[in-house]
């Protein structure tokens, strides 16, 4: 990854030591809304030594706090592709949870279309099928969908207020009440979460060819945002019917069921290689 280091260092963070030998694989992990690469700490130690784990660090959080949070999917995906393309000189896979699932699928599609690069496997987790993201009429909407303009493009989404964002975090679970009630901490956390929420509200899935790589869809059986029966809707986004794996837990089952989730990921990564170039 030498030629990628300068460009990618801000975006791609190693979560453990780099694998040695010819058989290694890179697993790039996309975080959920409001979070950063740090949510994937400990994954490298739990996966085989020949799997390199990298967390995606988005602008506007942690050590990129001074940067503007992105609120537009095409802009963000273009930046992710520029950072990831030089790093795809070895077999790789993508994992994304919630908003991260949307970003990892869109980034995989863009890498495939523009560079002929295809992940060995795509893992999407805790996310509604992309055609439903931003749909106010179905469960799991994160913000009111903006009105379309005459051209059919997505308009500017309403900016949610602090109270609305805090209530969303409370509904999802995973954030202690003492943190939600700390105005100082919330002033640091909310700008990134607001940008991510706006990004999701503005998003409109553009239909196209399904991805021709293996995929697995993870969900929680008590997720208030994504009903287990909705997960099968991801089928239309992949050429091959993806595995669907429902784990016990709410929206943040990736933490509460981490050991089982990583075991499922490992089992699929060792099933033989898919082509990297199409």
N, C-alpha and C positions, 0 to 999 in steps of 0.2 A: 504493500500500500504506500510505498515511498512517494510516488508522484501525486498521491492524493492527500498527503498529510497536511499541507498548508491550507488547501481549500476545505478539506473535510473536518479538520480538527474542531472547529466550532460546532459542527452539526453532529458528528459521529464520535461517541465516547466509548472507549474500551471498558467493559465491565469486568475484565479479568485478563490473565496473561494470554498472549497470542499462542495459538496452537503451532506445533512444530510438525514437520513431515509433510508428505504429499497429499494426505487424505483429508485435510482439514476443510471445514465449512464455516462460513460466516453467517451468523444469525443476527439480523438487524431488527431491533425492537422499537416500535413506535408507541409513545405513551398516550395515556388518556388526557382529556381536557384539563388544563390548569397544572399539569405535572410535567416532569422532565425525565431525563435519562436515569436519574437516581432510583426510580421505582423498580428498575431491573437489577439493582445490586443483589448479589447472591446467586443470580442465575448461572453465571459461569461456573461456580463451584458445584452446582447441582447437576450440570450437564456433562457429557463426556469430554475428556481432555482435548479431543480433536474438533470441538465446536467452539469457535470464537464468538463471544457475545458482545454486541455493540448496542448501546442505547442511543436513540436519536434525541438530540438536545435542540429544542425549538427556541426561537427568539422570545424574549420577554419573561424569562424565568431563570431561577438559580443564578449561575454566573453570566447569563445573558440578559439579566434583568433590565439593563439600560437600553436594550434594543426594543424596537417597536414590535409588539405581538402581531403576527400576521392574521388577517381576518378574511382572506380570500384563498380558496383552495387552489386554483390554477397558479397563482403567484407562488404559493408555498411549495406546491409539487414541482414547479420548475426549479426552485432552489434545491430541493431535495434530490432531484435527478442529477443536477450539476455536482452535488457533493458525493452522491453514491456511485455514479457511473465509473469513476476511476477505481473505486473499491471493489468492483465486480470482476476482478481479474482472478477470482477463485470462486468455486461453487458457493452459492449464498441462498438464504431463505429469509422470509419476512414474517414478523409477528406484530400485530397491532391490536390494542384493546380500546374499545369504544371509539372515540374520535380517531385514535391511532389506527384502528382497523380501516376506517375510511381512507386515511392518508396512505396506509401501506398498499391498499388495493389500487388507488389512483396512481401512486408512484410506480408500482409494478407495471401497470398498463402503459404509462408513459415511457418507462425504460424499455419495454418490449417494442413499442411502436417506433421510438426514435433511435434506439441503439441495438435492437435485436437481442436484448438481454432479458433472460427469464429466470425468476427464482426457481430453485429446486422445489420449494413448497411455500405456500402462502397460508398463514394461520390468522384468521380473523376471529376476534373475541369480543363478546359483550357489545355487539353492534347490530342494529337492525339492518336488513338488506338495503343497499344504498338507494334504490329508487324510493324508499320510504323515509329517508332522512329528511327532516324539516317538514314532514306532513303533519299538519295540525289536527287532522281528523283521526289519526291513529295514535295509539299509546306511544309514549317515549319521546314526544317532541320536546326539544330543549328551549325553544323560543318561538315566538310567532313568526311564521314564514312571511317574508316581504312580498309586496305586490310585484307582479310582472309588469314590465313596460310593454309598449306597443310592439317591440321587436321580439318579444318572447324571452328576453334575457332576465336574469334575476335582478331585482332592485336592491336598494340598500335596506338592510335589516334594521328594525328598531334596536336601539342600544338598551339592553336590560339594566335596571337599576341595581344598586348594591343589595337591597333587601330581597329582590327576586333571585339574584344569584346565590345568596346565602341560603335561601329556601331550597333552591335546586340541590345544593351541596348536602343540605340536611336530608332531603328526600332520598338521595342516592345512598347515603350512609358512607362510612369509611372516614369521615372527618369528625374528630371528637368535638363535643359541644363547647368545651373550653376554648378551643381554637376558633370555632365559629363566632364565639362571643368576644373574641379579642380584637378590638378595632385596629390595633397596630399591625397585627399579623394579617388581618383581612385586607388592609391597605396594600400589602405586598402581594398577596395571593390573587386578589380579584382582578387586577388589570389583565393578566394572562388568561384567566378563566373567562372574562368578558370577551376578549378577542376570540377565544376558541368557540364560545357560544355563538358569537356573531358569525364566525366562519361556518358553523354548522347550519345556522338559520339561512344563510345565503346560498348554501350548496344546492345544486341541482345535478342529479346524475345524468350524464350524457350517454345514451345507449350506444353500444358498439359491439365489436366482436368480444366474446368471452375470453378470459385468460386461459391459455392451453397448458396450465401447470396443475399439479395436484394441490388440493386445498383441504383444510380442516376448519370447521366453524365451531367455536366454543360458546357456550351460554351458561348462565346460572339459573337454577330452577326457581329462584325467588327474586330474580332481577326485576325491579319496578320499572325499568326502562325498556327491556327487551323480553317479550314473552317467548318461551321456548318454542312454541309452534310457529313463530315468525322466522326462525333460523333457517328453515328449509328454503326460504326465498332467495338465499345466496346462490342456489343452484344455477340460476340463469346467468350468473356472473362468471362462471367457470365452464370450460369445455367438458371437463369430467365432473361427475356428480361428487361434491365434496362430502367427506365424513362430517357428521354432526355429533358433537359430544356435549352433553348437558351435565354440568357438575353441580354439586350442592352449593347453595349460597346465593347472595344477592349480587349487586352490580360489580362488587370488587372481589369476586371469587378468585381472581388471579392472585390475590394475596392470601385469602383464607384457605384456598385449595392449591397453593403453589406446588407442593410436592407432587400431587396427582397431575396437575396441569403440565408440569415439566416432564413427567414420565410419559404422558401422551405425546408431547412434542418430540421427545427423544425417540419413541417407538416409530414415529413417522419419518423422522430424518434418516433412519438407518434402513429404509426400505429400498434402497437403490437410488441412483442418480437420474434426475431429469436433465435434459440438455440445457446448457446455459445460453447458447446462441441458437436462434431460430432462423 
